[in-house]
Amino acid sequence: MNEPNAKKGLLLMAHGSRRPEANADLTFVAEQMAARGRYDVVQVSYLELAEPSIPDGGALCVARGATDVVMLPYFLSAGVHVRDDMAAARDELAGRFPQVMFRLAEPLGRHPLLLDVVEQRAIEVEK
């Protein structure tokens, strides 16, 4: 659904933590992504231990007018959560909102820019 009038959403999905400061990292990413302006709607969501849940986050995207939602796992690897749980969440959302396109992106994993981040973090501690 790449219609010219489609309202694009980005649903960031993390595991979730009982510690608010851990969840604040995803909120920071969402705020920064929203500021970039590529997505009309940017929403955080969590697999467990924090709110909103992934289905609730997807519903919030729809409520804010998104018609094409990229579901991005804020995970390093494509384990059970990404391959099974998040795919099931996508299918659930697609069933609840058939007028909306939900696309599941790959996790952060092997993206080449992550090597730069890893190297930078290592260099920081060497100083």
N, C-alpha and C positions, 0 to 999 in steps of 0.2 A: 504494500500500500504506500507507494511513494507519490501520492497525489500532491499537487502543488499547494493545496490548502490544508494539508495534514498538519496537525499540531504535534510536534515531536516531544516525546518524553524520555527521560533517562531514569530508570529505577536502579539505584545502587543497592546491592544486596551483600550484606556481611553476615558473619556467624552470629554476632551479638554477644554482649557480655553483661554481667551484673554490675560491672564497674562503669559508671557514667563517663569517666575520662577515656576509657577505651572506645566507647561508642562515639565520643566527640570527634575522633579521627575521621570517621565516615561523614559526620556532619560538616566538618571542615572541607573535605573533598567535594561534597555536594554544593556547598556555598561557592567554592572556587569554580566548579563546573558551570553553575548557574551564571556566574559573572562572565564567563566566556561567551555566553549567548547562543551557543549552537542548539541548545534544547530549550523549548518553551517551558517545560516542566522538569524539575529535577527533584527526586524524592529518595530519601533513605528508607531502607527496610532491613529486617533482621530475620534470620532463620529461627533463632530462639533466644531466650533470655533478655530480650529488649523489644521495644515497640517502636514503630508498627511492624507487624509481621509482613512477610513478603506478599501474601494475598491482599492484606490491608493496604500496603504501600502501592500495589498495582491499582487497587480501587481508588486510592487518592489521586493517582495520575489521571485516571479516567474522569474523576469528579472535577479535576482542574482542566479538563478539556483535551487531554492527550488522545490522539487517534492512532499513533504509531509509537510504541514504547520499546526501547532497547532495555533489556534486563541485563545488567552487567554485574557478574559475580566479582566482588572485591575479595578474591581468594587467590592464593598463589598457585594452587594446583587443581586439576580437574578430578578430584576424588568423588566419593559417593555423594556428598552434599551438592556438588556442582552438576554432576552427570545425572543423578537420580532425583534428589529433592528439588532442585531448581527447575529441572525439566518438568517435574510434576506440577510445580507452582505455575509455570508458564501455561501448561495445558489447562489447569484449573481456571486461570484468568481468561484464557482464550474462550473457554466454555461459558464463563459468566458474562463476558463482554465480546460477543462475536463481531461487533462492529469495529473492534480495535485490533490492530496488528501487534502482537507481542513477539519480540525477537530475543532469543537468548544468546548473548555474546560469550566469547571464550573468557576464561579467567585470566588474570594478569600473567601468571605463569612464565612462559618462556619469551615474553616480549623482549626484544633486544635492549630497549631503554632501561629495563630493570637491572641489567648488568652495570650500567652507569650509576644507578642508585646504590647497588651493593658496594661497588668500588668506593663511592663517595662516603658511605657510612663507615667503611673500613679506614679510609684515610682520616676521617674526623677523629677517630680514637687514637690514631698514631701521633697526633699533634701534641 
